Amino acid sequence: MGPAGRTDPRSVTAVRPPSGNGKRLTVCGITGVYEYGRAVGSVTPDTVVRMRDTLGHRGPDGAGVHVTQNGRVGLGHRRLAIVDLAHGAQPMFGERGECLVFNGEIYNYAVLRRRLESRGARFRTNCDTEVILHAYRHYGDECVEHLTGMFAFALWDPARGRLLFARDPLGEKPFYWTVKDGTFLFASETKAILAHPRITAEVNTSLLDSYLANLVTPSPGTLYRDINKLAPGTAGSCDATGVRTWRFRDVTADRTFLDVSLPEAASQVRHLLQQSVQARLMSDVPIGVLLSGGFDSTALVALLRERATRTSTFSVGFTDAPALDERHEARWVARHFGTDHHEVTVSPRDAIKALAAMVHHQDEPLADPVCMPLGFVCELSRQRGVPVVLAGEGADELFWGYPAYARVMRLQRALRAVRALPAAARRVVPHLVPASRRGWTFDTLIAAAHGRQLPMHYPLGLSRSLRSAVLVPRPYDPPWTPAEQAIDETHMETLAFDTQHYEFALRLPELLLMRIDRFSMAHSVEARVPFLDPDLVAFAYRLPVRHKLAEGRTKVVLRHALADIMPERVMNRPKQGFGAPTAHWLRGTMGQVLIDLLTGSSMRRYFCIETLAGMVADHRAGRARNEWVLWPILNFAVWHRIWIEGDSPDELTEKMLGRCTVDAG
């Protein structure tokens, strides 16, 4: 039977539904294989199960696999039962033999279900998974345009010999894929793809510069050679002719501001945010909030107060970093709103013990220090029996909450003066900055000299001069490519939309949302982000800058929208930011661990080891603050040992713990 042939009804299917009384939960993970270009199909259930079970942390209690009779297609799934606990096992089949594996939540599934029922669809379950199958039946590939939620899925259509796959418009859920010898492979995490016998892990050296600049690689590439990640709002298909992808929605495409007053904008933001929170309460299990005590997480607690009888909140702190420890503020918020509050404390030894496991769950390095405390607080949520949490990701990007934005805006007069200089003089100005201080300011002046200022958060990681100093010279792909400017765009409009494009096309989906996906999923917890509701994003994304940042005050419109429910203490508190004490950790045992990792010959392929060793020494001696250089390098080195060289995370952890001194107690 050829790849376009209809699936034989005798195909192999095995589904294990959630065990017990349906109240035990699993976390969603999907994977699959389609041998579209091979002479004879050779997919076996054992192969798919091996791939699928690398994702066991995403679904420890429910699993399913389907392999077609012709051996060309195999789909695997691990399940988190959040809605309709007793049904919805996957792979799920449509009326014409379509087979679906799906990760995420469709928040408009009730509305979409009624619409589809009016067109003759007949549903067998109450779960949102089935909505996708009926939407495909009625809308074809355009079904993705009708879905509101966080999702990644793959749908096998046997009648067409074709696999359809997609990732949600904001990139809340991941989808990785590759092609090897006429075989298409996909998964929620790259570890499942790497479990296939034809795949070998190799470093994609062309993206090392991008990784160090952004703390993650931009889509569609990854740090694995030939393994791709689907960009947000992108769908694709694979059939006998190969793979093609297309963008079905781009939140960054419209570069025009709305003409709306601040009171009108605040009213609409409040309405849309309330709707978003309500939609994300869809669950048959307890829901909590990851609470820092800052504006965004407190806003979620305040909005939940009238919608949930009892809210659980979860916070994390550090034994060695009072300046980064927000537990006292979180406790105040918890007392104010009467939540059931829980805390976890992380010591330097805890961080060393968790480092290898953290990088293992990342799959490719996500060099944001927040990954460490995020893992601990999600583990706490699971331990306390709360498998769904709300988180504040996206609010700072959507409403301009970062202090760096205000700092950059204060520099505009000086940068306008630079842009007004003759071209020859503009090119000279950046080089007036001393070589020892050529960081973010130098990059900003270089960009201004060429007429287009960099996004306000770029580079998030290492500056261009630092990347040049630590990387072995070779051809690198551009770390960030600006979007096409709108006609007659002013300089400030370009800066504003370039900043939002960087945040919503790269930093938010590939770093911030992937860190919360990885570390909630690692502990069988589902995280939902109400600030990233598509309707809210579509509206707030285009609000003029003055509604977001005015006279150095951030989140202007959001503050107006929530003024009646937010405590004054939180409204007036300066932003602290969620972080981790990497500077302190790297002065102690973690710095020694990095030195150990750098001494191996493998690191010399990528980095100037002598330069890095000097930076480690300066940092440990207190002569410099190099944590923002060393933390991404440490993440890469641990990742390389685990995923490229094949070291066991447990054995690597034991070696690291052997380096522990009293500072890591």
N, C-alpha and C positions, 0 to 999 in steps of 0.2 A: 504494500500500500504506500503510495507516494505521500509527500508532506502535505499535499492539499486534500488528501482523502479524508472521508468521514471516519470519526473514531469508532472502532468496533465496540459493541455493547459489552463485550467480554473483557474490556480493559480492567486493569488492576486498580482497585480503590480500597483504601483502608483508612477509616476515620475513628479515632478514639475520642468520644465526647468528654466534657469535664466530668471528673470523678465525683463520687459522693452524692450529696443532695443538691448539687448545682450551685453551691455558695462558695466553693473554692475557686480561686481566680487564676488566670494565666495571662501572660503578656503576648501581644501579637508579634509574630515574625513570619515573613514569607520568603520562599525561595523556589527556584525552578530551573528547568533545563529544556531547551527546544533544539533538537538536532535537525535544523532546517536544511542544511546543505551537505549532509552525509549520505552516502549511498544506501546504507542500512541503519535503521534506528537501533541504538544500543543502551538506551536509558533503562535502568533497573530501579526497583523500589529501594534496594540497598543504597544505591548512590544518592537518591533523593533524601532518604532518611539520614544518611551521614551528613549531608549538607544542612538539612533541617534541624538536626539535633545540636549543631553548634549554636543554635539560637534558643536553646532550652530555657535560658534565663528570661526570654521574652514570653515564655509560655510553658511553665513546668507541669501543668495538669491536663492539658488537652493538645492532641496532635493529630494531623491527618496527612495522607499522601495519596496522590493519584498518578498513575502511569498508564498511558494509552497502550492499546494492544500492539500497535506497530512499533513501540519502543522509541518514538521520536520525542514525546513530551512527558515530562514529569513535574508535578507541582507539589510543594510541601508547605505546611502551615503549623504554627504554634499559636494558641488562642488565649486571649484575656477576655473573660466573660464579664462585661460591664453592664450590658443591657440584654434582656432575654436570656438569663443565665442557663436555662435548660435547653436552649436551641442554638442554632447558628453555627454548628460545627462546620469546619472547612477542611478541604476544598468543598465549595458549594456548587451545585449544578443547576443550570437553567433548563427550560422546557425543551430546548433543542440540543441538549448535550453540552452547552457552554459550561466551562469549568472556571471558577473564580477563587483566587486567594487574595485576601484584603487585609491591610493593616491600617487601623485608625478608627475614626468616628465620623459619621455623616450627620451633621447637626440639623440639617433640614430634611431628614429622612421622612418624618411624619407628613410634612407638606408634599414632598415629592411622591410619597406612597399614594396619597389621596389623588394626586394628579394622574399617576400611572393607573390606578384602579379605575378612574373615569375613562381611561383608554382601553380598558379590558383586562388589565393585569390581575392575576389571581395570586395572592401571597400565601405561603405556607407557614411563615414564622413572623415574629415581631421584631427581628433584628435588622439593623441597617445594612448588613451585607447583602441581603436579598434585593434591596432597592437598586443596587448597582447592576445586578443581572437583568432586572426588568427595564432599567433605564437604557442599558445597552440594546436590549431587544427592540425598544421603541425609538431610540435616538441614534443608534450606531455609535461611531466614534465620538460624536458630539455629546454623548452622555456625560463626559467629564465637565462640560460647561454647565451642567445642571446640578452639580454636586457642591455643597457648601460644607466644609469641614477640614479635618486633617486626614490625609489619606495617601496611601501608596498601594497600588494593586496591579495584578496581572490577570488577564481574562483570556482563556483559550477558546477559540471558536472553531470547532472541528469541521463545520460546513465550509469554512473558508481556508482552513489550514493556516490559521493566523493567530498570533498572540498580540493582544492590545495591552499596553501598560501605561501608567501615569503616576505623577506626583503632584500633590496639592499646590495651589498657587503661591503660598507663602513658604513652602518647604518645611512644614512642621514634621513630616514623616519622610524618612530616607528611602531611596531606591538606587541600588548599585547594579551595574551590568557590565558584561564583557562579551566579546565574540572570540572564539578560538576554534580553528579548524572546522568551520561550518556549524559550530555549536553556540547558541545564545544562552548565557547564564545570567540569572538575576537573584537579588536577595536584599533583605532589609539591612544586612551588615556584610561587609566584605569577607568576614571570616567564613561565611557559608560558601561563597564563591571559591575561596582558597581551599576549601575541603574537597573540591572536585578534582579527580585524578589528573586532568589535563592542564591544570592551572598551577603555575609556579610564581611565587611572590618575588618581584623585582622592583627596585626603586625607580621611580619616575624622576630622574635627576633634573629634567627641564623645569619642574615645578618647585624646586628647592627655594629659589628666590621668592616665589609667590608665598610659599609656606612661611618663611621668616618675616615677610612683610605683613601678612594677614593673620598669622598664627594658625592658618588652615589653608588648604588649597581651594581655589575657586572652581566651581563647576564649569565645564563637564569633566575635568580631570580629577585624579586623586594622586597620592604619593606612590601608588602602585602603578607600574607600567601597564598600560592597556586595560586597566579597570576604570570605568567611568561612573560618575554619579549623575543622575538625571537632574537637570536644573528645575527650580520651582516652576510650577505652571506649565510643565512640559509633558507631553504624551508621546508614545512611540508605538511602533508595530514591528513585528518580525514575521516574515513568511518565506516562501521558497526563494524570493529574490533578495533577501537580506533584511537589514534593519534600517528604519528611518525614524526620525523624531521631528516633532513640531511643537511650537509654543501655542498653547490654547488660551493662556491668560498671562499678562505681564503687568503687575501692579505699578511698575516704574515707567510705563510707556507714556503716560500723559504728563507733559511738563508745562502745565498751566495752573495758575492759582485760581481758587474759587473767590467770587465776589460775595462775601458774607460778613455780617457784623459779628463782633465778639460774642454778644449775648445769644444771637441765633446759633452760632457755632457751638457754644457751650451747651445750649439746650439739646442740640442734635447729638453731640458727643455723649451726653448723659443718657439720652434715650437709647442710643446704639450700644453703649457699654452695658446698660442694664439688660438689654436683649441678649447680648453676648454671654453675660454671666448666667442668665437663666437657661440658655441653650446648653451651656457646659455643665449644668447640674444634671443632665440626662444620665442617670445611673441607677442601678439597683444595689449599690454598695456605698459605704461611707466615703465622704469627700472632705479633704482638708486643704490648707493653704500653706505654702512655703513662705514663712514670715521673717523678714529681716528687720521690721520696724520702720522701714523707709516708706516713702509715699506710695509706691506702686502696690506693694503687698498689703499695706494697710488699707488702701482703697478697695482691694478685693474682699478683705474681711468686712469692711463697712458695707459693701454692696451685698454681701452674703447674709448680713445680720437679719434682714427681713425675709430671707428666702430659705434659710436652713435653721432647724430647731437647735442644733448644737454644732459648732464648727471646731474642728481640731486644727491647731497650728503647730508648725515645726520650725525650729531655729537651730543654728549651729554657731559655735564659738571656738576660740583657741586658747590654750593654756599660756601661750607665750606672746600674744599680740593684742594687748588691750585696745590699741588704736583701731584695730580691725574687728574687734568683737562687738557686735551689735545686740547681744542678747539682752542687755538692760533695756534697750529701746523696744525690742520685741516683747519683753515681759510687760512693759508698760502698756503697749497696745493690746496684748492679750487680756490684761486685767480690765482695761477700759471697755472692751467689747465682750468680756466674759467667755473667752474661748477655752477649750480644753488644750492647754499648752504643753509642749514637750521640747526638750533641748538635748543636744549632743555636743560634747566637747572634744576637740581634736588636739592631740599633742604632737610634737615633732616625731616621736617614735611611731605614732599612729600614721602619720603622713608617709614615713619611710615604708611602713608595713603595707600601705595601700597603693604605693606608687606603681608597681608592676601591674597589679590588677587594674588600676585606673587606665593605664596605657593599653592594656589588653582589651578592655571594653571600648576604648576609643576607636579601635580598628586602624585608622590613620590618625596621626597626631592632631589633637585639638589643644593647642598650647595656651589655653586660657587657664590661669591658676584657679578659677572658680570651679573647674571640674572636680577638684579635690573635696572642698566642703560640700559641693552638691551631691556627691556620692554618699557622704555620711548622712546628710539630712534626708535623702530619699530612703536610705536603709532604715533610718529611724521611723519614717512614716509607715513603711511596710511592717516593721516590728510592732507598731502600735495598732495594726489592723486597719490601716487606712490606705487602700490601694489606688485611690485617685486623688490627685492634688491639683490645685490651681496655682499658677506661677505668674509673675509680673513681667516676663519677657516681652519685649516689643514696645513697652510704654516709652522708654527713653528714646528709642529710634523714631517713634511716631510723633511724639510731642516735644522733642528736643530737650531731653532731660539731662544731658551731659554737661558738666561745667566746661569741658573743652570747647563746646559750641560758643559759649559766652566769651571765652578767651579769644577765640579766632575772630569773632565779630568785633572785639575791641581793637584788633590789629588791622582792620580794613582801611582805616585812613592811611596808615603807613604803607600798606600794600598798594593802595591806589597811587601813592606817590611813586612807588617803584614802577608800576605799569605805565605811568606818564612819562618816564624817562625815554630818551632815544634808545633804539634797540641795542646799540653797542654798549651803552651804559648799563642797561638792564642786565646784560650778560655778565658784567663785572661785579655787580652788587653782591650776589651770593658768595663770591669768592673772598669777600671781605670778612666773612665769618671765619674765625680761627679753625684750623684743621682739627683741633682737639674738641671742638664744640659743634661739629657738623652733623647734627641730628635732625630733628623735625624742622627746626627753623631753616636750615639749609635747604631741605627738600621743598619747603614751602616757597622760599625765595626763587629757587630754580624754576618751579612751576609758574610762579608769577611772572618771571622774566620771559617765559614762553607764552604768556597770555591767557593761561587757563589754570586757575588756582586748584590745588588738590582738595578732595573731600576733607571735611573737618576731622574725621577720625582716621585719615590715611596718612602714612602707614600706621597701622595699629600696633605692629611689632617693631622690627628693626628698621632703622632708617636706611636709605640707599648706601650711605657711606659705611655704615656698620655691616651691612650685608656684603659689600665689596671686601671688607676687611676680613671677614670670617669664612667666606665661601671660596672653595677652589674654583678658579676661573673656568667657565664653559658657557655655551649658549643657554640662556634661560628664557622661558616664556615671560611676557609682560605680567607683572603682578596684578595689575588692574587696568582695564580698558574703559575709558569714559564712554558714556552713551552719546548718541547723536543729539546735538543741541537743537532746540526748537528755533524756528525762524524769529529773528528780532529779539532774542533772549538777552536780557541785561546781564551784567556781570554777576550781580547778586542773585538773580534767578538761576543762573548757571551754577553758582556755588551751592545754592540751596538744593537744587534737584540733583546735582552730582553727589552731594553728601547723602541724600536719601537713596539715590541709586546704589551707591556703595553699601549702605546699610541694608537695604532690602534685597539686593541681588546677590550679595556676597556675605557680609559679616553676619547678618541675622540668620539666614537659612543655613549656612554651612558651618558656622561656629556656635552661635548662641543656642539655636534650636537643636543642633545636633548634640551639643553637650547635655542639654536637658533630656533629649531622647535617650541618649546612651545611658545616663546614670539613673534615670527613673526606670528604664527598661531593665537595667542590670539588677535591680532589686524588685522586679515584678510590680512596678508602680506605673500608672499612666499619668502623665502630666498634661494639663490643658492650659492654654494661654489666652484668656479672654480679651486682652488688648489687641490680639491679632485676628479678630473676627473680620472676614472679608469686607462686609459693609462698612464697618468702622474704619478699616484701613483705607478703603476707597474714598471715604469722605475726609478723614483727617490728613491723609497723605498730601492733599492739595490745599490745605489751609495755608494762608499766607504766613510768612515768617513772624510777623508782628503778633500773631495769635499764639505763637509757640514760645517765642523768646522776646522779651521786652525789658529794656533797662537792666539787663543782667539777670532777670528772673526767668527761670525755665518753666516749661509746662504750663504756660499762662492759661490756655483754654481749658486744660484738664483741671487746673486748680479752681477755675470759675465753675466748671461743671459739677464738681464734687464738694463745693465749699460748705454745704449744709450738713454733710454727713462725716466730714473729716475733722478729727481733733486739731485744734489750733497748734498744739505742740508739734504735730507731724507736718502740718502745712508750712510752718516756719523753720523747720529743721533743715540745715544745710545737707546737701546730698553727700553721703559718705561712700557709697559704692560697695558692692559685695565682692570680697576678695579673699586672699589667703596670704599668710606671712612668708612668702617665698624668699624674700630678702634674708630673713632670719634663718630659715631652713638651709639656704645655700651657704650660709656662713658656717654651718655645722656639718653634720653627717652627710646631708644631701650634697654639699659641695665636694666632699671626699668621694662620694658615689660617682659624681660626674667626672672627676679626675680619673677614677678607675675605668669608666666607660670610654673615655677619650684615649686612653693608652692603647686600646686595641687597634690593630692595623686597619680595620674596616672603616673607621671614622676618617682616616686620612684621604679616603677617596672623595670626601665631600667638604671637609673643613680644613682650615689652616690651624692645626692643633696647637702650635706654639703661641699663636695669638690668643686662642681661647684659654690655654693654660694660664697665660698672663692675666687674663680678665678674671678667671676664677681666683687666682692668688690675690689680685687687687681687691676683689669683693670680700674674700674671707678675712683679709687684713683690715678691712674698713677704709681702704683708700679710695674706693669707688662704689657706686650703686649699679651693679651690672645684672640685676635679677631679670630684667626684661630681655636681655640677651641670653642668659644662661638657662632660663626655664624652657624656652623652645628647643634649645640644643639638647637639654636633658631629656625632654619628651621624645625627641627624634632618636636619641641614642638608645633609650630603653625600647622604643618601638622597633628599631632595627634589630636589636638583640632577640626580641620575641618573634616578630613577624617575618624578618628577612633571614636571620641566622638560625632561628628555630629553638631558641632557649626556652625552657619552661618558666612561666611566670613565678611559680612557687619556688623553684630553685634560685631564680634571680633574687627573689625577695629574701631568701635565707642569706644569700651573700651580702645583700644590703644591710640586713639586720646585724650581721657580723661586724659591720663598720660602726654600729651605733655606740655613741659615747654618752656621757651623762647629760649632754645638751639635748639628747633625743629621748629623754625619759618621759 
